[in-house]
Amino acid sequence: MINNLSILVITDDLRIIDILKRSVECIEDIRLKILDSYNTDEINGCDHLFNCIILGPEHEGIEFFSILKLVRCKFADSSIIIITGGISAEKGLKAIKNGADYFISWEEFKNPDFFDRIVEISEKNKNNTFFSPANSDEFKEKWFIEAFLSNDEALISVRDLTGRYLIANAAFKKLFDLKTNDIIYRRDHDIFSDITADQLVSAHLKVIEKNVAYSSEKTFQTACGVRHYVAIFFPVRDDNSKTIMTGMIATDITKIKEMEAGLKRNHMELIRSLEDLAHTEEELEEKYRDLLIRDQEIRDIFDNIRDVFYRVDENGYITMISPSASEMFGYSSHLDLINQKAEILWNKPEFRKDFTRKLLKEGFVQDYEFVAKKADDSVLWVSSSVRILSYDNRSYSGYEGLLRDISERKAFEQEREAMLLQIEKNLGELAILNDGIRNPLTVILGYSSMLTPDLYEKVKVQVKKIDDMVFQLDKQWNRSSHVFHFLKRHYGYDMEGISGNITRENDKPDNSTY
């Protein structure tokens, strides 16, 4: 029942004024005051209390939102309705922030039943009461609802069409550190920061505009810090399917978001690790290919080298030896020498002590010559160059090196020595021959002078010829002697006489065993 309602209309749209006047002609208990311009002085001059204030649509030439803000300040307890041909979410949010409570479209305003809604809004404001779901027939199970609101961890709230909160559950109040008086009948911008309030108002207007529920993720600045929620915003309808309120149920997904962020970080780190691993794998594959090539090159050298490469451990056992050892030492396979004592290759193993002493003292031995023994016990001369193997340059762990067959060189040296012996022998015999010829010639010449003086001159001439020949032999002897001493000096031979042996000064093995 209508009872003494007072409505203020501010618009310069004559169509709106005409419709409103005709609507209240037959209603005695409604007082209608009309300002047909947006003159701020006239608005400030109104000192009457109004249940409802109707603003005409925004249009060019007026500062609509400034006027709306002025009306809200002037008539703080009145409901403000905006008549509009259509409103965007952005403008709706701005209107709500400046004090608007309701929006009536132009099409709805032209409907004959529109005035019933205006009267309903005016009546609510007059009685200073708001529609509460707890008092409606739809929520008869009051105590169940109270328990649900008090114990659910989700945020639950209900707002009227003006954006004033009617219901906020315990979780909502706790999250934002609010008491009931801090939120009920208040709007979002009266409670929250602009960022949070703008999100909630936008969702509220979207539900009113679309008249359907929708969900979205929201980030709120709360008393507990920044929290992430997935919220469902929905319309609350009456028996006639008319939207009378909007509701929100928001579930905290902060931990899920943090887990997602952590998973994303881990995923990105994993991707980077996989990329690094792939890059490292490519580098390793390239290095492996290079190593295979180098290994094959070394293997080719190892398999085809004429000299013998070998390695001996700290206990004197052969641990590695090249295939060329089978040919050099007469074994069916070089593998027959693996794990054999190294002294198996020495004709006189006792000489190996001198070799070992030099190796341990110097760390290496260069061109050490010794008489080696073959598989069939025959011998050959070899030259060995080795170096010590050690762990961290301190502990002895054996040695490795090369063996070279020098038998041909040794045979050549012995042949050359024999030739030098023969030269020396020939020189000695030639010297004896010279004396053996000159002495008889002297005797012959003496006898000739005494016994056959008439033949003396003839004999003397022949003796002179023979003596000249001997003189030429002396000269050749001197030249041969010079050559011989040159060979001694440059090849290091020690001549011990015609019957003596010629040996290299550094040769240690006894040649008689070779």
C-alpha positions in Angstrom: 0.0 0.0 0.0 1.4 3.4 -1.1 1.7 5.9 1.7 3.1 9.4 1.3 6.0 8.8 -1.1 8.1 11.8 -2.2 9.9 11.6 -5.6 12.3 14.1 -7.1 12.8 14.1 -10.9 15.8 15.8 -12.5 15.7 15.8 -16.3 15.4 18.1 -19.3 13.7 15.3 -21.3 10.1 16.3 -21.7 9.0 12.8 -22.6 10.1 11.5 -19.2 8.4 14.3 -17.4 5.1 13.7 -19.3 5.2 10.0 -18.6 5.8 10.5 -14.9 3.1 13.2 -14.5 0.5 10.9 -16.2 1.6 8.0 -13.9 0.9 9.9 -10.7 -2.3 11.8 -11.7 -4.5 9.3 -9.9 -2.3 8.6 -7.0 -2.8 11.0 -4.1 -0.1 9.7 -1.8 2.8 10.4 -4.2 4.4 13.8 -4.2 6.3 14.5 -7.4 8.8 17.3 -7.6 10.2 18.1 -11.1 13.4 20.0 -12.0 13.3 20.4 -15.8 17.0 21.3 -16.0 20.3 20.1 -14.4 20.8 23.4 -12.7 23.0 22.8 -9.6 21.6 25.8 -7.8 18.1 24.4 -8.1 19.3 21.1 -6.9 21.0 22.6 -3.9 17.9 24.6 -3.2 15.8 21.5 -2.6 15.7 21.0 1.2 12.9 18.4 1.2 13.6 14.7 1.9 12.9 12.5 -1.0 12.4 8.7 -0.9 13.6 8.4 -4.5 15.4 10.6 -7.0 15.1 9.9 -10.8 17.8 11.2 -13.1 17.2 11.5 -16.9 19.7 10.0 -19.3 23.2 11.3 -19.9 23.6 13.5 -23.0 26.0 16.0 -24.4 26.0 19.5 -22.8 25.8 18.3 -19.2 28.3 17.1 -16.7 26.2 14.1 -15.8 28.5 12.4 -13.3 29.2 15.6 -11.5 25.5 16.2 -11.1 25.1 12.5 -10.0 27.8 13.0 -7.3 26.1 16.2 -6.2 22.7 14.5 -5.8 24.3 11.7 -3.8 25.9 14.1 -1.4 22.8 16.2 -1.2 20.3 13.3 -0.7 22.5 10.7 1.0 19.6 8.6 2.2 17.6 8.6 -1.0 17.5 5.9 -3.7 18.8 7.2 -7.0 17.5 5.8 -10.3 19.1 6.5 -13.6 17.0 6.2 -16.8 19.2 5.2 -19.6 18.9 3.9 -23.1 21.7 1.4 -22.5 24.8 1.5 -20.3 28.2 -0.1 -20.7 30.0 -1.8 -17.9 32.6 1.1 -17.8 29.9 3.8 -17.5 27.9 1.6 -15.1 30.9 1.3 -12.8 31.5 5.0 -12.9 27.8 5.6 -12.1 27.9 3.3 -9.2 31.1 4.9 -7.8 29.4 8.3 -8.0 26.2 7.2 -6.2 23.7 5.5 -8.6 21.6 2.7 -7.1 19.4 1.5 -9.9 19.2 1.6 -13.7 15.9 1.6 -15.7 16.2 1.3 -19.5 14.2 3.5 -21.7 12.2 0.5 -23.0 11.4 -0.5 -19.5 10.5 3.0 -18.5 7.9 3.2 -21.3 6.3 0.0 -20.0 3.0 0.6 -18.1 4.3 -1.4 -15.2 7.5 0.6 -14.7 6.1 2.8 -12.1 5.4 -0.2 -9.8 9.2 -0.7 -9.6 9.8 2.9 -8.8 7.2 2.8 -6.0 8.7 -0.4 -4.7 12.2 1.2 -4.5 10.7 4.3 -2.9 8.8 2.2 -0.3 12.0 0.3 0.6 13.9 3.6 1.2 11.0 5.0 3.2 10.9 2.1 5.6 14.7 2.1 5.8 14.6 -1.6 5.2 16.1 -3.7 2.4 15.0 -7.0 1.0 16.6 -9.8 2.9 16.7 -13.3 1.7 16.5 -14.6 5.2 12.9 -13.1 5.5 11.6 -14.5 2.2 9.6 -17.6 1.6 12.4 -19.0 -0.4 14.6 -19.4 2.6 12.4 -21.0 5.3 15.3 -23.2 6.4 16.8 -20.3 8.3 19.1 -22.2 10.6 20.5 -24.4 7.8 21.3 -21.3 5.8 22.9 -19.7 8.9 25.0 -22.8 9.5 26.0 -22.9 5.8 27.1 -19.2 5.8 29.0 -19.6 9.1 31.0 -22.7 8.2 31.7 -22.7 4.4 35.2 -21.7 3.6 34.2 -20.1 0.3 33.3 -16.4 0.2 29.5 -15.9 0.0 27.8 -12.6 -0.4 24.5 -11.2 -1.7 24.0 -7.6 -2.9 20.8 -5.7 -3.8 20.6 -4.1 -7.2 22.1 -0.9 -5.8 25.2 -2.8 -4.9 24.6 -2.7 -1.1 25.6 -5.9 0.7 22.8 -7.8 2.3 24.6 -11.0 3.2 28.3 -11.7 3.8 29.3 -15.0 5.4 31.9 -15.5 8.1 34.7 -16.4 5.7 34.1 -13.2 3.7 34.3 -11.1 6.9 37.4 -12.9 8.2 39.3 -12.6 4.9 38.8 -8.8 4.6 38.9 -8.3 8.4 35.4 -6.9 8.6 32.6 -6.9 11.1 28.9 -7.1 10.1 28.4 -3.3 10.6 31.4 -2.7 8.3 29.8 -4.4 5.3 26.0 -4.8 5.6 24.1 -2.1 3.6 27.4 -0.7 2.4 28.8 -0.6 -1.1 32.1 -2.0 -2.4 33.8 1.4 -2.7 32.9 2.1 0.9 34.7 -1.0 2.0 37.5 -2.1 -0.3 40.4 -0.5 -2.2 39.5 0.8 -5.6 41.1 -2.2 -7.4 39.1 -4.8 -5.5 36.0 -2.7 -5.5 36.1 -2.1 -9.2 36.4 -5.9 -9.8 33.3 -6.6 -7.6 31.2 -3.8 -9.0 32.0 -4.8 -12.6 30.9 -8.4 -11.9 27.8 -7.1 -10.2 26.8 -4.9 -13.2 27.6 -7.7 -15.7 25.2 -10.1 -13.9 22.5 -7.4 -14.0 23.2 -6.6 -17.6 23.4 -10.2 -18.9 20.9 -11.6 -16.3 23.0 -14.8 -16.3 25.6 -16.4 -14.0 29.2 -16.4 -15.0 32.6 -17.4 -13.4 36.0 -15.8 -13.5 39.2 -15.7 -11.6 39.7 -12.7 -9.3 42.7 -11.4 -7.3 41.9 -9.6 -4.1 44.0 -7.6 -1.7 43.0 -9.0 1.6 44.0 -8.8 5.3 46.0 -12.0 4.6 47.7 -10.5 1.6 47.1 -11.1 -2.1 44.7 -14.0 -2.6 43.4 -15.7 -5.8 39.8 -16.9 -6.2 37.6 -18.5 -8.8 34.3 -16.7 -8.3 30.8 -17.5 -9.6 28.6 -14.4 -9.9 24.9 -15.1 -10.4 21.5 -13.4 -10.3 19.0 -13.9 -7.5 15.4 -14.0 -9.0 12.0 -13.7 -7.5 8.9 -15.9 -8.3 8.5 -14.0 -11.5 12.1 -14.7 -12.6 12.9 -11.1 -12.1 16.5 -10.3 -10.9 16.2 -8.7 -7.5 19.8 -9.3 -6.2 23.2 -10.6 -7.2 25.2 -13.2 -5.4 28.8 -14.4 -5.3 30.5 -17.6 -4.3 34.3 -17.5 -4.5 36.6 -20.4 -3.8 40.2 -19.7 -2.7 42.7 -21.1 -5.3 45.7 -19.3 -4.0 47.6 -22.5 -3.2 46.6 -23.9 -6.6 47.9 -20.8 -8.3 51.1 -21.0 -6.3 51.4 -24.6 -7.3 50.8 -23.7 -10.9 53.4 -20.9 -10.7 55.8 -23.3 -9.1 55.0 -25.9 -11.8 55.5 -23.3 -14.5 58.8 -22.3 -13.0 59.8 -25.9 -12.7 58.6 -26.5 -16.2 60.6 -23.6 -17.6 63.7 -24.7 -15.6 63.1 -28.2 -16.9 62.9 -26.9 -20.5 66.1 -24.9 -19.9 67.8 -27.9 -18.4 66.6 -30.1 -21.3 67.9 -27.4 -23.8 71.2 -27.3 -21.9 71.3 -31.1 -21.8 70.5 -31.3 -25.5 73.3 -28.7 -26.2 75.7 -30.6 -23.9 74.7 -33.9 -25.6 75.4 -32.4 -29.0 78.8 -31.2 -27.8 79.5 -34.6 -26.3 78.5 -36.3 -29.5 80.8 -34.1 -31.5 83.6 -34.7 -29.0 82.8 -38.4 -29.1 83.0 -38.4 -32.9 86.3 -36.6 -32.7 87.6 -39.1 -30.1 86.5 -42.0 -32.3 88.5 -40.5 -35.2 91.5 -39.8 -33.0 91.2 -43.3 -31.4 91.0 -44.9 -34.9 94.1 -42.9 -36.0 96.0 -43.9 -32.9 94.7 -47.5 -33.3 96.0 -47.5 -36.9 99.3 -46.2 -35.8 99.4 -48.7 -32.9 98.5 -51.6 -35.2 100.8 -50.7 -38.0 103.9 -49.3 -36.3 107.0 -51.2 -37.0 108.5 -50.4 -33.7 107.0 -52.1 -30.6 105.1 -50.0 -28.1 104.7 -51.6 -24.7 103.7 -50.8 -21.2 105.0 -52.4 -18.0 103.3 -52.1 -14.6 105.0 -51.4 -11.2 105.6 -55.2 -10.7 107.4 -55.7 -14.0 104.6 -57.3 -15.9 103.8 -56.4 -19.5 100.2 -55.0 -19.6 100.1 -53.7 -23.2 102.2 -54.4 -26.3 101.6 -53.5 -30.0 100.9 -56.2 -32.7 104.3 -55.6 -34.2 105.9 -57.5 -31.2 104.8 -60.8 -32.7 107.0 -60.2 -35.8 109.9 -58.6 -34.0 110.2 -61.3 -31.3 108.8 -64.3 -33.3 105.6 -65.0 -31.3 102.5 -66.3 -33.0 100.6 -63.3 -31.4 101.6 -60.3 -29.5 98.9 -61.3 -26.9 101.2 -64.1 -25.9 103.4 -61.5 -24.2 100.6 -59.9 -22.1 101.0 -60.6 -18.4 104.5 -61.9 -18.9 107.5 -60.5 -17.0 109.3 -57.9 -19.1 112.6 -59.7 -18.5 111.4 -62.4 -20.9 112.6 -60.1 -23.7 116.2 -59.8 -22.3 118.9 -62.2 -23.4 120.7 -61.5 -20.2 118.1 -60.3 -17.6 120.8 -59.3 -15.2 121.6 -56.3 -17.4 118.1 -55.1 -16.8 119.1 -53.8 -13.4 121.3 -51.1 -15.0 118.3 -50.1 -17.2 116.0 -49.9 -14.2 118.4 -47.9 -12.2 118.8 -45.3 -14.9 115.0 -45.1 -15.4 114.2 -44.6 -11.7 117.0 -42.0 -11.4 116.2 -39.9 -14.5 112.5 -40.7 -15.0 113.2 -41.7 -18.6 115.8 -43.6 -20.6 116.7 -42.7 -24.2 118.1 -45.2 -26.8 119.1 -47.8 -24.3 120.7 -50.7 -26.3 120.6 -54.3 -25.2 120.6 -57.8 -26.6 117.0 -59.2 -26.6 115.7 -62.7 -26.9 113.2 -64.1 -29.3 110.6 -66.8 -28.7 113.0 -69.4 -30.3 115.9 -68.2 -28.0 117.7 -66.5 -30.9 118.9 -63.0 -30.2 118.6 -59.5 -31.7 119.8 -56.1 -30.8 117.1 -53.6 -29.7 117.1 -49.9 -28.6 114.6 -48.9 -25.9 113.3 -45.4 -25.1 110.9 -45.3 -22.1 109.4 -43.0 -19.6 108.0 -43.6 -16.1 104.3 -43.8 -15.4 103.1 -42.3 -12.1 99.9 -41.3 -10.3 99.7 -37.6 -9.5 103.4 -37.3 -10.5 104.5 -39.1 -7.2 103.9 -42.8 -7.0 105.6 -45.1 -9.4 103.2 -47.2 -11.5 105.4 -48.6 -14.2 106.8 -47.4 -17.5 106.0 -47.3 -21.2 108.0 -46.8 -24.3 109.2 -48.1 -27.7 111.5 -51.0 -28.7 113.3 -50.7 -32.1 115.1 -53.5 -33.8 118.7 -52.3 -34.5 120.2 -55.7 -35.5 120.9 -54.6 -39.1 122.7 -51.5 -37.8 124.7 -53.6 -35.4 125.6 -56.0 -38.1 126.7 -53.1 -40.3 128.8 -51.7 -37.5 130.5 -55.1 -36.9 131.2 -55.4 -40.6 132.7 -52.0 -40.6 134.8 -52.8 -37.6 136.1 -55.9 -39.3 137.0 -53.8 -42.4 138.9 -51.4 -40.1 140.8 -54.3 -38.6 141.7 -55.5 -42.0 142.9 -52.0 -43.0 145.1 -51.8 -39.9 146.5 -55.3 -40.6 147.3 -54.3 -44.2 149.0 -51.1 -43.0 151.2 -53.1 -40.6 152.1 -55.6 -43.2 152.8 -52.9 -45.7 155.2 -51.2 -43.3 157.0 -54.5 -42.8 157.2 -55.0 -46.5 158.8 -51.6 -47.1 161.5 -52.3 -44.6 161.9 -55.9 -46.0 162.5 -54.5 -49.5 164.8 -51.5 -48.7 167.2 -53.6 -46.6 168.0 -56.2 -49.3 168.3 -53.4 -51.9 171.1 -51.7 -49.7 172.9 -55.1 -49.5 172.6 -55.7 -53.3 173.9 -52.2 -54.0 176.9 -52.7 -51.7 177.8 -56.1 -53.2 177.5 -54.7 -56.7 180.0 -51.9 -56.0 182.5 -54.4 -54.6 182.1 -57.4 -56.9 181.0 -55.9 -60.2 182.0 -52.3 -60.4 181.3 -52.2 -64.1 177.6 -53.1 -63.4 177.3 -50.9 -60.4 175.7 -48.0 -62.2 173.2 -50.2 -63.9 172.3 -51.9 -60.7 172.1 -48.6 -59.0 169.6 -47.4 -61.6 167.4 -50.5 -61.0 167.7 -50.1 -57.2 166.6 -46.5 -57.6 163.5 -47.6 -59.5 162.7 -50.1 -56.8 163.3 -47.6 -54.1 161.0 -45.1 -55.9 158.3 -47.7 -56.0 158.8 -48.4 -52.3 158.6 -44.6 -51.7 155.2 -44.5 -53.5 154.1 -47.3 -51.3 155.1 -45.3 -48.2 153.1 -42.3 -49.4 150.0 -44.5 -49.9 150.6 -46.0 -46.5 150.6 -42.5 -45.0 147.4 -41.6 -46.8 145.8 -44.9 -45.6 147.0 -44.2 -42.1 145.3 -40.8 -42.2 142.0 -42.3 -43.4 142.2 -44.9 -40.7 142.7 -42.3 -37.9 139.9 -40.2 -39.4 137.5 -43.2 -39.1 138.7 -43.9 -35.5 138.2 -40.2 -34.6 134.7 -39.8 -36.1 133.2 -43.3 -35.5 134.6 -43.9 -32.0 136.6 -47.1 -32.5 139.3 -48.1 -30.2 142.0 -50.0 -32.1 143.7 -52.6 -29.8 146.1 -54.1 -32.3 145.8 -56.3 -35.2 144.6 -59.3 -33.2 142.4 -57.2 -30.8 138.6 -56.7 -30.8 137.0 -53.5 -32.1 133.9 -52.5 -30.0 131.8 -49.4 -29.4 132.8 -47.8 -26.1 129.2 -47.8 -24.7 128.4 -51.4 -25.7 127.7 -53.2 -22.4 126.6 -56.7 -23.6 129.2 -59.3 -24.2 129.4 -59.8 -28.0 130.3 -63.4 -27.6 126.8 -64.1 -26.5 125.4 -62.5 -29.6 
